[in-house]
Amino acid sequence: MKKLITVSLLLICVSISFSQSKKQQIETLTYKLDSINSLLLKAIDSNRELNTTKIALESKISLLKNENASKNDEISLKNEKIESLTKEVKSLEQDYKLVVAELELKSDSLDACVYVLLNKNISENNKNPNEIYFEGTVEFYATWDYINYIEVKIDKGELAGKTEELYWSCGTSDTNTIESTGDFDNGPDSEGKKVAGVIVRSNCMSENYETGVDYSKEIYRIKVLNNAGN
């Protein structure tokens, strides 16, 4: 009987001990499960925050891309405008050069006309029949001893079509010189220049270098000589 009671008590103790151990295990598992649930909730919240940040960043990147595209379009338009303005400036520069060249030509032509009118007036107002108005091109310049003249191919005036020597002085015995006026700068560089002026029929005593004898010859003396432009 005592053995039966002892065994019964032992079984009761084991049962109680097992029950207490099972309860502790359940409590431990419950705690761990709560911890895992808490971690999962935190992870979910963190993931939501990351998704929100990601969406915000994607939106900002898209906005910046749109702004960059808009700026690129503006730059492209400005570059096109600059290119157009550059072409316009070059075109205006060419037009300006053409206008300047045309004005220079007209200026030269105007100067020549002024000289022509001036010399014609001189000729018309002077009744000396020996005075001749002319226009032409200097082909040769000569000076030595007491001789100084230019050779001119005359294309306007009484002597048009002829090439004549026009003298400032003509020889050692030259006593019939006249005062010459005008803006012509005589010298070797004068060859090829256009001239206009008034010459006077005259005579000159010149020396024959072969015989040494002086002789008279008809010449044209320069009274007025102006540059007429080229």
C-alpha positions as CSV (number, residue, x, y, z in Angstrom):
1,M,0.0,0.0,0.0
2,K,2.8,2.3,0.9
3,K,4.5,1.6,-2.4
4,L,1.3,2.4,-4.3
5,I,1.1,5.7,-2.5
6,T,4.7,6.5,-3.1
7,V,4.3,5.7,-6.8
8,S,1.2,7.9,-7.0
9,L,2.9,10.8,-5.3
10,L,5.8,10.4,-7.6
11,L,3.6,10.5,-10.7
12,I,1.8,13.5,-9.4
13,C,5.1,15.3,-8.9
14,V,6.3,14.4,-12.3
15,S,3.0,15.5,-13.8
16,I,3.2,18.9,-12.0
17,S,6.8,19.4,-13.0
18,F,6.0,18.5,-16.6
19,S,3.1,20.9,-16.6
20,Q,5.2,23.7,-15.2
21,S,7.9,23.1,-17.9
22,K,5.3,23.1,-20.7
23,K,3.9,26.4,-19.4
24,Q,7.3,28.0,-19.4
25,Q,8.1,26.8,-22.9
26,I,4.8,28.2,-24.1
27,E,5.5,31.5,-22.4
28,T,9.0,31.6,-23.9
29,L,7.7,30.8,-27.4
30,T,5.0,33.4,-27.0
31,Y,7.6,36.0,-26.0
32,K,9.8,35.1,-29.0
33,L,6.8,35.3,-31.3
34,D,5.9,38.7,-30.0
35,S,9.5,39.8,-30.5
36,I,9.4,38.5,-34.1
37,N,6.1,40.3,-34.7
38,S,7.5,43.5,-33.4
39,L,10.5,43.2,-35.6
40,L,8.3,42.4,-38.6
41,L,6.2,45.5,-37.9
42,K,9.3,47.6,-37.6
43,A,10.7,46.2,-40.9
44,I,7.3,46.9,-42.6
45,D,7.3,50.5,-41.3
46,S,10.9,50.9,-42.4
47,N,10.1,49.5,-45.8
48,R,7.2,51.9,-46.1
49,E,9.5,54.8,-45.3
50,L,12.0,53.6,-47.8
51,N,9.3,53.3,-50.5
52,T,8.1,56.8,-49.7
53,T,11.6,58.1,-50.0
54,K,12.2,56.2,-53.2
55,I,9.0,57.6,-54.7
56,A,10.0,61.1,-53.6
57,L,13.5,60.7,-55.1
58,E,12.1,59.3,-58.4
59,S,9.7,62.2,-58.6
60,K,12.5,64.7,-58.0
61,I,14.8,62.9,-60.6
62,S,12.0,63.1,-63.2
63,L,11.4,66.8,-62.4
64,L,15.1,67.5,-62.8
65,K,15.3,65.5,-66.0
66,N,12.4,67.6,-67.4
67,E,14.0,70.8,-66.3
68,N,17.3,69.7,-67.9
69,A,15.5,68.9,-71.1
70,S,13.8,72.3,-71.0
71,K,17.2,74.0,-70.4
72,N,18.8,72.1,-73.3
73,D,15.9,73.2,-75.6
74,E,16.5,76.9,-74.5
75,I,20.3,76.5,-75.1
76,S,19.6,75.0,-78.5
77,L,17.3,77.9,-79.4
78,K,19.8,80.4,-78.2
79,N,22.6,78.7,-80.2
80,E,20.4,78.8,-83.3
81,K,19.7,82.5,-82.6
82,I,23.4,83.2,-82.1
83,E,24.2,81.4,-85.4
84,S,21.5,83.4,-87.2
85,L,22.8,86.7,-85.8
86,T,26.4,85.8,-86.7
87,K,25.3,85.1,-90.3
88,E,23.3,88.4,-90.3
89,V,26.4,90.3,-89.0
90,K,28.6,88.7,-91.7
91,S,26.0,89.7,-94.4
92,L,25.9,93.2,-93.1
93,E,29.7,93.4,-93.1
94,Q,29.7,92.4,-96.7
95,D,27.0,94.9,-97.6
96,Y,29.0,97.6,-95.7
97,K,32.2,96.7,-97.6
98,L,30.3,96.9,-100.9
99,V,28.7,100.3,-99.9
100,V,32.2,101.6,-98.9
101,A,33.7,100.4,-102.2
102,E,30.9,102.0,-104.1
103,L,31.2,105.2,-102.2
104,E,34.9,105.3,-102.9
105,L,34.3,104.8,-106.6
106,K,31.7,107.5,-106.6
107,S,34.0,109.8,-104.7
108,D,36.8,109.2,-107.2
109,S,34.4,109.8,-110.0
110,L,33.0,112.9,-108.3
111,D,36.6,114.3,-107.8
112,A,37.3,113.7,-111.5
113,C,34.0,115.5,-112.4
114,V,34.9,118.4,-110.2
115,Y,38.3,118.7,-111.9
116,V,36.8,118.4,-115.3
117,L,34.2,121.1,-114.6
118,L,36.9,123.3,-113.0
119,N,39.2,122.9,-115.9
120,K,36.4,123.4,-118.5
121,N,35.4,126.6,-116.7
122,I,39.0,127.8,-116.8
123,S,39.2,127.0,-120.5
124,E,35.8,128.6,-121.3
125,N,36.4,131.7,-119.3
126,N,39.8,132.3,-120.9
127,K,39.4,133.4,-124.5
128,N,43.0,132.7,-125.5
129,P,42.7,130.4,-128.5
130,N,46.0,128.8,-127.8
131,E,44.7,127.3,-124.6
132,I,43.4,123.7,-124.8
133,Y,41.4,121.7,-122.3
134,F,42.3,118.0,-122.1
135,E,41.9,114.8,-120.1
136,G,44.2,111.8,-120.4
137,T,46.6,109.3,-118.8
138,V,50.3,109.9,-118.0
139,E,52.4,107.4,-119.9
140,F,55.9,108.7,-119.3
141,Y,57.7,111.2,-117.1
142,A,61.0,112.8,-118.0
143,T,63.4,115.3,-116.5
144,W,67.1,116.1,-117.2
145,D,69.1,119.3,-117.4
146,Y,66.5,122.0,-118.1
147,I,63.9,119.7,-119.6
148,N,60.8,118.6,-117.6
149,Y,57.7,117.1,-119.3
150,I,55.1,114.3,-119.2
151,E,53.8,112.3,-122.1
152,V,50.1,112.0,-122.0
153,K,47.7,109.9,-124.0
154,I,44.8,112.3,-124.4
155,D,41.2,110.9,-124.5
156,K,39.1,114.1,-124.1
157,G,39.3,117.5,-125.6
158,E,40.6,119.0,-128.8
159,L,43.6,116.6,-128.9
160,A,41.6,113.4,-128.1
161,G,43.2,110.3,-129.6
162,K,46.7,111.8,-129.6
163,T,49.7,111.2,-127.4
164,E,51.5,114.5,-126.6
165,E,54.5,115.8,-124.6
166,L,53.4,118.5,-122.2
167,Y,56.2,120.6,-120.9
168,W,57.0,122.6,-117.8
169,S,60.4,123.5,-119.3
170,C,61.9,122.5,-122.6
171,G,65.6,123.4,-123.0
172,T,68.6,125.4,-122.1
173,S,67.3,128.5,-123.9
174,D,63.8,128.2,-122.5
175,T,62.7,131.8,-121.8
176,N,59.0,131.3,-122.5
177,T,57.9,129.4,-119.3
178,I,54.5,130.1,-117.8
179,E,53.3,129.6,-114.2
180,S,51.6,126.2,-113.7
181,T,49.0,125.5,-111.1
182,G,47.1,122.4,-110.0
183,D,47.4,119.5,-107.5
184,F,49.3,117.1,-109.8
185,D,52.4,115.7,-108.1
186,N,54.8,115.2,-110.9
187,G,57.5,112.5,-110.6
188,P,58.2,108.9,-111.7
189,D,55.3,107.6,-109.7
190,S,52.9,109.8,-111.8
191,E,53.0,107.3,-114.7
192,G,49.6,105.7,-115.2
193,K,47.7,108.4,-113.4
194,K,44.6,110.1,-114.8
195,V,45.0,113.9,-115.3
196,A,42.9,116.8,-116.5
197,G,44.0,120.4,-117.2
198,V,44.7,123.2,-119.6
199,I,47.8,123.4,-121.9
200,V,48.9,126.3,-124.1
201,R,50.4,126.2,-127.6
202,S,53.8,127.7,-127.5
203,N,57.3,127.7,-129.0
204,C,60.5,126.7,-127.4
205,M,64.2,127.2,-128.4
206,S,65.8,123.8,-128.0
207,E,69.4,122.6,-128.8
208,N,70.1,120.0,-131.4
209,Y,72.6,117.8,-129.5
210,E,74.1,116.5,-132.8
211,T,74.9,119.9,-134.4
212,G,74.9,122.1,-131.3
213,V,72.5,124.5,-133.1
214,D,69.4,125.9,-131.3
215,Y,66.1,125.6,-133.1
216,S,62.5,126.5,-132.5
217,K,59.8,123.9,-132.1
218,E,56.1,124.0,-131.2
219,I,55.2,122.5,-127.8
220,Y,52.4,122.4,-125.3
221,R,53.1,124.1,-122.0
222,I,51.3,123.1,-118.9
223,K,49.1,125.9,-117.4
224,V,46.8,123.8,-115.1
225,L,47.3,120.2,-114.3
226,N,45.1,118.2,-111.8
227,N,44.8,114.6,-110.7
228,A,41.5,113.2,-112.1
229,G,41.3,109.9,-110.2
230,N,42.1,106.4,-111.4
